[in-house]
Amino acid sequence: FRKRWAFLRNQRNISARTSLVALTHEKTMHDFTKSLFPLSTTLSNTPSG
């Protein structure tokens, strides 16, 4: 019984860790695109020539 409980707790830790990684990755991608957008608008607004 104790071994199974430890296994379940371990599974919960793994899922929590993966969701945390997913959240962090999502935020990183969001910040990345947010930092890219001003750059692209500046490039498009700058008259080439």
TANOR-V109186 format. One record per run of one state. SS is the DSSP state (alpha for helix, beta for strand, coil for the rest). FROM is the first residue (numbers start at 0). TO is the last residue. If there is no record, write none. Layout:
ss=SS from=FROM to=TO
ss=SS from=FROM to=TO
//
This chain:
ss=coil from=0 to=0
ss=alpha from=1 to=44
ss=coil from=45 to=48
//
